[in-house]
Amino acid sequence: MKRILFIIFALLAVSAHADNYAQREEVQAFIADMQTRHGLDAERLAALFQNTRPLPAVLKAIAPPAAPGMRSWVAYRQRFIEPRRIKAGLDFWRQHQAALARAEAHYGIPAEIIVAIIGIETFYGRHLGRFGSFAALATLAFDYPRRAELFRRELEALLLLARDEGRAPDSYRGSFAGAIGLPQFLPSSIRAYAVDFDGNGRIDLTASPVDAIGSAANFLKEHGWENGGPIALKVGAGGTAAQRLIDEGIKPARRPAEMAAFDIEVPAAAPAAPAALIELVTPAAPAEYWLGYQNFYVITRYNRSSFYAMTVMQFAQELRERHFGYTARSGFQ
């Protein structure tokens, strides 16, 4: 019911402004701000917004689920770690082995982590998104009050990216949330972390897998990836004491030895570095508990979900085992 009401109200809001964005006061204020702070041409921006219409499909895609219920770790994992994606990942690794090895040497990010992220994000370029990025971000910036501030910043970043690259702002395409290219970077992340890894003088995360590889690696490094450090370790946990650790969040803050007081069963070989207690729940099944180290936390900077970070780790481990025929790698526990 909540999702249905959300969509109805969103569509009513869109219908009320169905002519174009240029006539709306908040958009005019945004244009003036872009001119003042960045020197962007107000007339060109007004013309761009004049030709832009809200996208109801974007609001429908971002709406909360109709019946949220309990998320399922097992179901989430199975969506991504499955035969077709594993095969595509191995093919991608073989095809771009030199670039992956270079990224690993330069940034310290294991090749399998990069391959896993690109596979989860876009199935190696098969699912890049079908929305015009400017229209999608405008829709979310001006018709999605819940996160309008975030998406106005991304709309601003897209305009600056277009100026940097000498492109029309409405020439970009990507996801309903404005993410672009094989690694699904938002415009602000493209400006901050994307690199010209193929050395052709420009960055293209859509057409250049090599740029995507280097950019994903740079993103992880800049967010604090520890070269050779652990990612996660499975432990035994349960009860109210463990819940206190879970409630502290996913940022590593306690050493494993401290967690014994919270009824956490930690293997003797566990790295002594700070970690967080991660709970992965599945309806009608026992929850899994893991220690999430710094590198686990770094993966959540890409997508702020423990399910996502654990799937990246386990998908990467599966790819490495099949690529090399063994699982040895410091960092995988």
C-alpha positions as CSV (number, residue, x, y, z in Angstrom):
1,M,0.0,0.0,0.0
2,K,2.8,2.4,0.9
3,R,4.5,1.8,-2.5
4,I,1.2,2.3,-4.3
5,L,0.5,5.6,-2.5
6,F,4.1,6.7,-3.2
7,I,3.7,6.1,-6.9
8,I,0.3,7.8,-7.0
9,F,1.6,10.9,-5.3
10,A,4.7,11.0,-7.4
11,L,2.8,10.7,-10.6
12,L,0.4,13.4,-9.5
13,A,3.4,15.7,-8.8
14,V,4.9,14.8,-12.2
15,S,1.5,15.5,-13.9
16,A,1.3,18.9,-12.2
17,H,4.6,19.8,-13.8
18,A,4.4,17.8,-17.0
19,D,5.0,20.8,-19.3
20,N,8.8,21.2,-18.6
21,Y,11.2,22.0,-15.8
22,A,12.2,25.5,-17.0
23,Q,9.1,27.1,-15.7
24,R,9.5,25.9,-12.1
25,E,10.9,28.3,-9.5
26,E,13.2,25.8,-7.9
27,V,14.7,25.0,-11.2
28,Q,15.3,28.6,-12.0
29,A,17.0,29.1,-8.7
30,F,19.2,26.0,-9.5
31,I,20.1,27.5,-12.8
32,A,21.0,30.9,-11.2
33,D,23.2,29.0,-8.7
34,M,25.0,27.1,-11.4
35,Q,25.7,30.4,-13.2
36,T,26.9,32.1,-10.0
37,R,29.1,29.4,-8.6
38,H,30.4,27.7,-11.8
39,G,29.9,30.2,-14.6
40,L,27.6,28.0,-16.5
41,D,25.5,29.6,-19.2
42,A,22.1,30.3,-17.8
43,E,20.3,30.5,-21.2
44,R,21.7,27.2,-22.3
45,L,20.7,25.6,-19.0
46,A,17.2,27.1,-19.4
47,A,16.9,25.6,-22.9
48,L,18.1,22.3,-21.6
49,F,15.5,22.2,-18.9
50,Q,12.9,23.5,-21.3
51,N,13.3,20.3,-23.3
52,T,13.4,18.0,-20.3
53,R,10.3,16.2,-18.9
54,P,9.9,14.3,-15.7
55,L,10.3,10.6,-16.0
56,P,7.5,8.7,-14.1
57,A,9.5,5.4,-14.7
58,V,12.3,6.8,-12.6
59,L,10.0,7.6,-9.7
60,K,8.5,4.1,-10.0
61,A,11.9,2.4,-10.0
62,I,13.1,4.3,-6.9
63,A,9.9,3.9,-4.9
64,P,10.1,1.8,-1.7
65,P,8.9,-1.9,-2.1
66,A,5.2,-2.5,-1.7
67,A,5.8,-5.2,1.0
68,P,9.3,-4.7,2.4
69,G,9.3,-7.7,4.7
70,M,12.7,-9.3,5.7
71,R,15.4,-9.2,3.1
72,S,17.0,-12.6,2.3
73,W,20.8,-12.9,2.1
74,V,20.5,-16.3,0.4
75,A,18.2,-14.9,-2.3
76,Y,20.4,-11.8,-2.8
77,R,23.5,-13.9,-3.2
78,Q,21.9,-16.3,-5.7
79,R,21.0,-13.4,-8.0
80,F,24.6,-12.7,-8.7
81,I,26.7,-15.8,-7.9
82,E,25.2,-18.0,-10.6
83,P,26.6,-19.9,-13.6
84,R,26.0,-17.3,-16.4
85,R,27.6,-14.4,-14.5
86,I,30.5,-16.6,-13.3
87,K,31.2,-17.6,-16.9
88,A,30.9,-14.0,-18.1
89,G,33.3,-12.9,-15.3
90,L,35.9,-15.5,-16.3
91,D,35.6,-14.4,-19.9
92,F,36.0,-10.7,-18.8
93,W,39.1,-11.6,-16.7
94,R,40.8,-13.5,-19.6
95,Q,40.0,-10.7,-22.1
96,H,41.3,-7.9,-19.8
97,Q,43.9,-9.8,-17.9
98,A,46.7,-7.3,-18.6
99,A,44.7,-4.3,-17.5
100,L,43.5,-6.1,-14.4
101,A,47.1,-7.1,-13.5
102,R,48.2,-3.5,-14.1
103,A,45.4,-2.1,-11.9
104,E,46.3,-4.6,-9.1
105,A,50.0,-3.6,-9.3
106,H,49.2,0.1,-9.3
107,Y,46.3,0.4,-6.9
108,G,46.7,-2.8,-4.8
109,I,43.2,-4.0,-5.5
110,P,42.9,-7.8,-6.3
111,A,41.8,-8.4,-9.9
112,E,39.0,-10.6,-8.8
113,I,37.5,-7.8,-6.7
114,I,37.3,-5.5,-9.7
115,V,35.9,-8.3,-11.9
116,A,33.3,-9.1,-9.3
117,I,32.2,-5.5,-8.9
118,I,31.8,-4.8,-12.6
119,G,29.9,-8.1,-12.9
120,I,27.5,-7.3,-10.1
121,E,27.0,-3.7,-11.3
122,T,26.3,-4.2,-15.0
123,F,26.8,-7.9,-15.9
124,Y,30.0,-6.8,-17.8
125,G,28.2,-4.1,-19.7
126,R,25.0,-5.9,-20.6
127,H,22.9,-3.8,-18.2
128,L,24.1,-0.3,-18.5
129,G,20.8,1.4,-17.9
130,R,18.2,2.8,-20.4
131,F,17.6,6.3,-19.0
132,G,18.9,9.7,-20.1
133,S,21.1,10.7,-17.1
134,F,20.1,14.3,-17.2
135,A,16.4,13.7,-17.2
136,A,16.7,11.0,-14.6
137,L,18.7,13.2,-12.2
138,A,16.4,16.2,-12.9
139,T,13.4,14.0,-12.0
140,L,15.0,12.9,-8.7
141,A,16.4,16.3,-7.9
142,F,13.0,18.1,-8.3
143,D,10.3,15.5,-7.9
144,Y,11.7,13.2,-5.2
145,P,11.8,15.3,-2.1
146,R,13.1,12.4,0.1
147,R,16.6,12.6,-1.4
148,A,16.4,15.8,-3.5
149,E,19.6,17.3,-2.0
150,L,21.7,14.3,-3.0
151,F,20.4,14.2,-6.5
152,R,20.7,18.0,-7.0
153,R,24.4,17.5,-6.1
154,E,24.6,14.8,-8.7
155,L,22.8,16.9,-11.3
156,E,25.3,19.6,-10.6
157,A,28.2,17.1,-11.0
158,L,26.8,15.9,-14.3
159,L,26.7,19.5,-15.7
160,L,30.3,20.0,-14.6
161,L,31.3,16.6,-16.0
162,A,29.7,17.6,-19.4
163,R,31.7,20.8,-19.4
164,D,34.9,19.0,-18.5
165,E,34.4,16.5,-21.3
166,G,32.9,18.9,-23.9
167,R,29.7,17.0,-24.1
168,A,26.1,17.9,-24.1
169,P,24.6,17.2,-20.6
170,D,21.7,15.3,-22.1
171,S,24.0,12.9,-24.0
172,Y,24.7,10.6,-21.1
173,R,22.8,7.4,-20.4
174,G,22.7,5.1,-17.4
175,S,20.6,3.8,-14.6
176,F,17.4,5.4,-13.2
177,A,19.5,6.8,-10.4
178,G,22.0,8.5,-12.7
179,A,24.8,5.9,-12.5
180,I,26.9,5.6,-15.6
181,G,29.1,3.0,-17.3
182,L,30.4,-0.4,-16.5
183,P,31.2,0.4,-12.9
184,Q,28.0,2.4,-12.5
185,F,29.6,5.6,-11.1
186,L,27.5,8.6,-10.2
187,P,28.7,11.8,-11.9
188,S,30.4,13.0,-8.7
189,S,32.4,9.8,-8.5
190,I,33.4,10.0,-12.2
191,R,34.8,13.5,-11.6
192,A,36.6,12.4,-8.4
193,Y,37.8,8.9,-9.1
194,A,37.6,8.0,-12.8
195,V,40.9,7.6,-14.6
196,D,42.1,7.3,-18.2
197,F,43.5,3.9,-17.7
198,D,43.8,3.0,-21.4
199,G,45.8,6.1,-22.1
200,N,43.9,7.4,-25.0
201,G,43.5,10.9,-23.6
202,R,39.9,10.7,-22.4
203,I,37.8,8.8,-19.8
204,D,35.0,6.6,-21.1
205,L,33.4,4.3,-18.5
206,T,30.8,3.0,-21.0
207,A,33.0,2.1,-24.0
208,S,36.3,1.4,-22.4
209,P,36.4,-1.6,-20.0
210,V,40.1,-0.7,-19.3
211,D,39.0,2.7,-18.0
212,A,36.3,1.0,-16.0
213,I,38.9,-1.3,-14.4
214,G,41.3,1.4,-13.5
215,S,38.5,3.7,-12.2
216,A,36.9,1.0,-9.9
217,A,40.4,0.2,-8.5
218,N,41.1,3.9,-7.9
219,F,37.8,4.3,-6.1
220,L,38.5,1.5,-3.7
221,K,42.1,2.7,-3.1
222,E,41.0,6.2,-2.4
223,H,38.4,5.0,0.1
224,G,41.0,3.2,2.2
225,W,41.6,-0.3,0.8
226,E,44.4,-2.1,2.7
227,N,46.6,-4.0,0.2
228,G,46.7,-7.6,1.4
229,G,44.4,-6.9,4.3
230,P,41.5,-9.2,5.4
231,I,38.0,-8.6,4.1
232,A,35.7,-10.8,6.3
233,L,35.7,-13.8,8.6
234,K,32.8,-16.0,9.5
235,V,32.2,-16.3,13.3
236,G,29.6,-17.7,15.7
237,A,27.3,-15.3,17.4
238,G,23.8,-14.8,18.7
239,G,21.8,-13.4,21.6
240,T,21.2,-10.0,22.9
241,A,24.9,-9.3,23.6
242,A,25.8,-9.7,19.9
243,Q,22.9,-7.4,19.0
244,R,24.8,-4.5,20.7
245,L,27.7,-5.0,18.3
246,I,25.4,-5.2,15.3
247,D,23.8,-1.9,16.4
248,E,27.2,-0.2,16.4
249,G,27.2,-0.3,12.6
250,I,29.5,-1.6,9.9
251,K,32.5,0.6,10.5
252,P,35.3,-1.4,12.0
253,A,35.7,-0.3,15.6
254,R,36.5,-3.3,17.9
255,R,39.2,-5.9,17.8
256,P,38.1,-9.5,17.7
257,A,39.5,-10.1,21.2
258,E,37.1,-7.5,22.6
259,M,34.1,-9.3,21.0
260,A,34.5,-12.4,23.2
261,A,32.7,-10.4,26.0
262,F,29.7,-10.3,23.6
263,D,29.4,-14.0,23.1
264,I,31.2,-13.9,19.8
265,E,33.0,-17.2,18.8
266,V,36.1,-15.9,17.0
267,P,38.6,-18.4,15.5
268,A,42.1,-18.2,17.0
269,A,43.6,-17.3,13.6
270,A,41.4,-14.2,13.2
271,P,43.3,-11.1,12.2
272,A,43.6,-8.8,15.2
273,A,42.7,-5.7,13.2
274,P,39.5,-3.7,14.1
275,A,36.3,-5.2,12.7
276,A,32.6,-4.8,12.9
277,L,30.0,-7.6,13.5
278,I,28.0,-8.2,10.3
279,E,24.6,-10.0,10.4
280,L,23.3,-11.5,7.2
281,V,19.6,-12.6,7.6
282,T,17.5,-15.0,5.6
283,P,13.8,-15.6,6.5
284,A,13.2,-19.0,8.1
285,A,16.9,-19.8,8.3
286,P,19.7,-19.1,10.8
287,A,21.5,-15.7,10.3
288,E,25.1,-15.7,9.3
289,Y,27.6,-13.6,11.3
290,W,30.9,-12.3,10.1
291,L,33.7,-10.0,11.1
292,G,33.8,-7.2,8.6
293,Y,37.3,-5.6,8.4
294,Q,38.5,-2.4,6.8
295,N,38.3,-3.8,3.2
296,F,34.7,-5.0,3.8
297,Y,33.8,-1.5,4.9
298,V,35.5,0.0,1.8
299,I,33.4,-2.2,-0.5
300,T,30.3,-0.7,1.3
301,R,31.4,2.7,0.2
302,Y,30.6,1.5,-3.4
303,N,27.2,0.3,-2.3
304,R,26.2,0.8,1.3
305,S,24.9,-2.7,1.9
306,S,26.4,-5.6,3.8
307,F,24.7,-8.0,1.4
308,Y,26.4,-6.2,-1.5
309,A,29.9,-6.3,0.1
310,M,29.7,-9.9,1.1
311,T,28.5,-10.9,-2.4
312,V,31.4,-9.0,-4.0
313,M,33.8,-10.9,-1.7
314,Q,32.3,-14.3,-2.3
315,F,31.8,-13.8,-6.0
316,A,35.4,-12.7,-6.3
317,Q,36.6,-15.8,-4.3
318,E,34.6,-18.0,-6.7
319,L,36.1,-16.3,-9.8
320,R,39.6,-16.6,-8.4
321,E,39.2,-20.3,-7.6
322,R,38.0,-21.0,-11.1
323,H,40.5,-18.7,-12.8
324,F,43.6,-20.0,-11.0
325,G,42.3,-23.4,-9.7
326,Y,43.0,-22.5,-6.0
327,T,41.7,-20.1,-3.4
328,A,44.8,-18.9,-1.7
329,R,44.8,-15.1,-1.3
330,S,45.6,-13.1,1.8
331,G,42.4,-11.1,2.6
332,F,39.9,-13.9,2.0
333,Q,38.9,-15.7,5.1
